[in-house]
Amino acid sequence: MSTPTFPDWSPQVDENARILIVGASGGIGRALVSMLRKGPACTIGAHRNSTPEPVATEDGPQTILDLQQGLHSDDDCRALVEFFSDAAGGIDGLVVLSGFIGRGEHWRDLSGEQWEQSVQANLNIPFFLARAAMERMESGTILLTGTESALHGGSPTSLPYGVSKRGTECLVQGLAREGAARGVTVNGVRMGYIKSGAHERWLGKSPEDMKKRAEMVLLKRGGEPEEAAA
Ligand SMILES: NC(=O)c1ccc[n+]([C@@H]2O[C@H](COP(=O)([O-])OP(=O)(O)OC[C@H]3O[C@@H](n4cnc5c(N)ncnc54)[C@H](OP(=O)(O)O)[C@@H]3O)[C@@H](O)[C@H]2O)c1
C-alpha cells in the first residue's frame, strides 16, 4: 500500500512553552520532536535512554535540551523533571513516550524479574514522571500512552505490557481528576499499531510479520509515527 499523504499539521503549542518529551529517541518521539520544530519558539526537553546521539540539534527557533537518563526509580524520574524544569524555567508539558514490550516470552515462562521490569517501565515510571511534573506545573498538560491491545488482554507474549498500559489508563483518569482543579489536564492516547520500528526492535519482527499485523487494521496499514505525533 502506498504511503498516505498527510494534512499540514501545525503543532498546537503556545510560544515559549516548555515541553519535556520522555522517550524522544523512539520512533514516535522523533516524529514529535520534528513536528514541534515546525512550530513556534519553545523549549523542548528531548529525553533519550540508551541512544548514544542527541535526538535533535539546534537549528530552529526552539531551544533543545538534550537529556540522557535511564529511568529506573522514582528518584530518577524526579531528577529528570526537576533538571528540565530548572533549566527551562518551568514546565508546561510532559509527554511520556518511554516504554518497551519485552523480549516476547509467553507469560508462562516469564521470570518475576521480567514481569517487574515491564511493569516498572510501562506503569511505574509514567506515574513517577507524571507526579513529579504535576508538583512543578502551575498549569499545563500531561500526556501518557496506552495501547489498543490492552483492551483485549494483550497477547500471551505481551501480558505485563498490556496490564501496565491498561493501568496507565486508570492513572490518566485519577490524575486528571486531581489536575483539573489546578489547570493541569491529563490525557491518554490509546494507539493501535504504529510503524515506529518498535516491534522489530523489541520483538525481532520481520517485514512479513508486520505486513500480517497491518492486515489486522481496518485501513490495512500501520499508523505512521507522524500521525501518532499529531
Ligand atoms: N508503536 C506502536 O505500535 C505503539 C502502540 C501503542 C502504544 N505505543 C507506546 O507509545 C510509546 C512510544 O512508542 P514507540 O513505538 O515510539 O517506541 P520505541 O520506538 O520503542 O521508543 C521507546 C522509547 O522509550 C525509551 N526507553 C525504553 N526503556 C527505557 C528506560 N528504562 N528508561 C527510559 N527510557 C526508556 C527508549 O529510549 P532509548 O531508545 O534511547 O533506549 C525510546 O525513546 C511507548 O510507550 C509505546 O509503548 C506504541
The ligand as a Gaussian input file, in Angstrom:
#p B3LYP/6-31G(d) Opt

LIG

0 1
 N        4.489000       1.633000      18.171000
 C        3.283000       1.175000      18.487000
 O        2.653000       0.431000      17.716000
 C        2.660000       1.576000      19.810000
 C        1.307000       1.234000      20.023000
 C        0.718000       1.575000      21.231000
 C        1.456000       2.244000      22.201000
 N        2.762000       2.562000      21.978000
 C        3.503000       3.251000      23.048000
 O        3.933000       4.532000      22.582000
 C        5.175000       4.882000      23.201000
 C        6.209000       5.208000      22.116000
 O        6.316000       4.067000      21.280000
 P        7.410000       3.899000      20.122000
 O        6.808000       2.967000      19.148000
 O        7.930000       5.216000      19.700000
 O        8.511000       3.096000      20.946000
 P       10.111000       2.994000      20.749000
 O       10.476000       3.433000      19.373000
 O       10.495000       1.635000      21.185000
 O       10.661000       4.070000      21.789000
 C       10.633000       3.786000      23.166000
 C       11.320000       4.891000      23.932000
 O       11.395000       4.508000      25.316000
 C       12.724000       4.708000      25.784000
 N       13.003000       3.776000      26.891000
 C       12.963000       2.423000      26.858000
 N       13.313000       1.920000      28.059000
 C       13.572000       2.986000      28.873000
 C       14.028000       3.143000      30.226000
 N       14.261000       2.091000      31.028000
 N       14.211000       4.385000      30.716000
 C       13.977000       5.442000      29.937000
 N       13.561000       5.383000      28.648000
 C       13.376000       4.165000      28.124000
 C       13.599000       4.470000      24.565000
 O       14.858000       5.100000      24.747000
 P       16.226000       4.585000      24.017000
 O       15.825000       4.112000      22.639000
 O       17.093000       5.791000      23.980000
 O       16.767000       3.472000      24.868000
 C       12.760000       5.159000      23.473000
 O       12.972000       6.551000      23.487000
 C        5.577000       3.688000      24.075000
 O        5.173000       3.922000      25.398000
 C        4.778000       2.538000      23.477000
 O        4.514000       1.535000      24.424000
 C        3.383000       2.245000      20.799000

